[in-house]
Amino acid sequence: MKSTHRLIHEESGFTLVESLVGIVLVVGVLLPLIACVGFFVARDPSGGLRMASIVARNEIARVESGNLLQNETRSIERGLMLIRTIEPRGNLRCIVVTICDKTSNRQILVIEKDVLIQ
């Protein structure tokens, strides 16, 4: 049988101090890294364009699938505004969806589509 003294010295692993130092180092590196990534994701200018494109395509699909014949202006997510205009052109309906920045009223995206009225 091994002695108690020998068992204690043969144990492997980290001490409490080593574990605490490791945790402090990981937290000290990860928190600033996460903050930087969050900052750059929030400042991504293409994120607004991507979202505007999705919203505009969904709006055109809504008009095509239903009997939405009126113009509409409404606020949507992330400080954006949607302006939908529908103009009759003979046997066509011209759907224009404009996505603007609500604060500056700057146009981000304009999609136009002609739909045949049946």
Beta strands, then each sheet from edge to edge (+ up, - down):
strand 1: 72-76
strand 2: 80-89
strand 3: 92-101
strand 4: 107-116
sheet 1: 1+ 2- 3+ 4-
end
